Amino acid sequence: MVEGDARSFDLSETFDLICLTGHSFQFLLTEEDQRAALSCIAKHLNPTGQFVFDTRNPDFPGRKTRSKEETLSQSMHSKLGPIESWNISEYDEAEQILSFINAYKSLETGEIFSAPSQLKYTSQKKLAQLMADAGLQVTDWLGEWTGEPYHPLSREIIPVGRKA
């Protein structure tokens, strides 16, 4: 197993495919971090290799801010028994940063478990610029993993491409 940071890893080899899934690109919270990760992708691609990743579209019309009351649900956990779970999120439009907490509570013990995190939303136009600056060229823009083309109100932004 190899562990590394997407902004600075060096495997000293190149690949036919580099894929980032689960919106992992959004955990790069600054333009500097995004540039560094895209440069690592370019560095590790074979001359004919391809890259693909997904990120949520900041222009998708769905709400980004949610309260505990809106998301509260109950379910059965295999080890903890009955639990309540919820998500609280706040979106900073100026910075395009979503701050959120995923939490759950054991209804038997009252113990609460939570994990705060942040995500960066980046526009398709900005992504295109960042990728070009890193020496990458997008050959297809998708709006869903099912293959629909990207349009300004797509839920996802999925660039597929290669080295420029």
VODRENGU-654715 format. One record per residue (C-alpha): y, x, z; residue in three letters. Coordinates in steps of 0.2 Angstrom, whole numbers, padded with zeros to 4 digits, always signed. Layout:
BEGIN
YXZALA;...
END
This chain:
BEGIN
+0000+0000+0000MET;+0017+0006-0004VAL;+0032+0000+0006GLU;+0050+0003+0000GLY;+0067-0004-0002ASP;+0071-0013-0019ALA;+0088-0003-0019ARG;+0081+0014-0018SER;+0063+0016-0021PHE;+0055+0029-0033ASP;+0037+0028-0038LEU;+0039+0042-0051SER;+0031+0031-0064GLU;+0035+0016-0076THR;+0028-0001-0078PHE;+0024-0014-0092ASP;+0031-0028-0080LEU;+0042-0029-0065ILE;+0043-0046-0057CYS;+0053-0052-0042LEU;+0047-0069-0035THR;+0052-0081-0022GLY;+0070-0079-0025HIS;+0069-0062-0017SER;+0084-0056-0027PHE;+0095-0067-0017GLN;+0092-0057-0001PHE;+0103-0043-0009LEU;+0119-0049-0001LEU;+0131-0038-0010THR;+0135-0033-0027GLU;+0132-0015-0023GLU;+0114-0019-0017ASP;+0111-0030-0033GLN;+0117-0016-0044ARG;+0106-0003-0035ALA;+0090-0015-0036ALA;+0093-0018-0055LEU;+0095+0001-0058SER;+0078+0003-0049CYS;+0071-0010-0061ILE;+0078-0001-0076ALA;+0072+0016-0070LYS;+0054+0009-0067HIS;+0052+0000-0084LEU;+0042+0007-0098ASN;+0052+0008-0114PRO;+0043-0008-0120THR;+0041-0016-0103GLY;+0048-0032-0097GLN;+0056-0039-0081PHE;+0058-0056-0074VAL;+0065-0063-0058PHE;+0072-0080-0051ASP;+0087-0084-0042THR;+0095-0101-0037ARG;+0109-0107-0048ASN;+0125-0108-0038PRO;+0131-0122-0050ASP;+0116-0133-0047PHE;+0123-0149-0041PRO;+0112-0151-0026GLY;+0119-0148-0008ARG;+0117-0132+0000LYS;+0123-0136+0018THR;+0110-0146+0029ARG;+0110-0151+0047SER;+0095-0152+0059LYS;+0095-0171+0059GLU;+0093-0171+0040GLU;+0078-0159+0040THR;+0069-0163+0056LEU;+0051-0167+0054SER;+0035-0167+0064GLN;+0018-0160+0058SER;+0002-0152+0065MET;+0001-0133+0067HIS;-0016-0126+0066SER;-0013-0115+0082LYS;+0001-0124+0091LEU;-0004-0142+0089GLY;+0010-0154+0086PRO;+0027-0147+0081ILE;+0044-0152+0075GLU;+0052-0141+0062SER;+0070-0141+0055TRP;+0082-0131+0044ASN;+0101-0128+0047ILE;+0111-0121+0033SER;+0129-0117+0030GLU;+0136-0112+0013TYR;+0152-0100+0011ASP;+0158-0105-0006GLU;+0170-0090-0007ALA;+0157-0077-0003GLU;+0143-0087-0011GLN;+0132-0084+0004ILE;+0120-0097+0012LEU;+0117-0094+0030SER;+0102-0103+0037PHE;+0090-0105+0051ILE;+0072-0111+0049ASN;+0065-0117+0066ALA;+0051-0126+0074TYR;+0046-0131+0092LYS;+0029-0133+0100SER;+0029-0151+0106LEU;+0016-0146+0119GLU;+0025-0131+0127THR;+0043-0134+0122GLY;+0044-0116+0115GLU;+0056-0114+0100ILE;+0053-0102+0086PHE;+0067-0098+0074SER;+0072-0086+0060ALA;+0090-0084+0054PRO;+0093-0077+0037SER;+0105-0076+0022GLN;+0105-0078+0004LEU;+0117-0073-0010LYS;+0120-0085-0025TYR;+0126-0076-0041THR;+0131-0084-0057SER;+0122-0082-0073GLN;+0138-0074-0080LYS;+0139-0061-0066LYS;+0120-0058-0067LEU;+0122-0054-0086ALA;+0136-0042-0082GLN;+0126-0033-0068LEU;+0110-0032-0079MET;+0120-0025-0093ALA;+0128-0012-0082ASP;+0111-0007-0076ALA;+0104-0004-0094GLY;+0095-0020-0095LEU;+0095-0033-0108GLN;+0090-0052-0106VAL;+0080-0058-0120THR;+0077-0076-0113ASP;+0087-0086-0099TRP;+0075-0099-0091LEU;+0081-0113-0080GLY;+0064-0117-0072GLU;+0047-0108-0071TRP;+0039-0121-0082THR;+0049-0113-0097GLY;+0064-0124-0099GLU;+0079-0115-0106PRO;+0093-0111-0094TYR;+0108-0123-0095HIS;+0124-0122-0083PRO;+0116-0135-0071LEU;+0098-0128-0070SER;+0091-0127-0053ARG;+0085-0109-0057GLU;+0092-0094-0066ILE;+0077-0084-0073ILE;+0081-0069-0083PRO;+0067-0062-0094VAL;+0071-0045-0102GLY;+0069-0027-0105ARG;+0078-0010-0106LYS;+0094-0011-0117ALA;
END
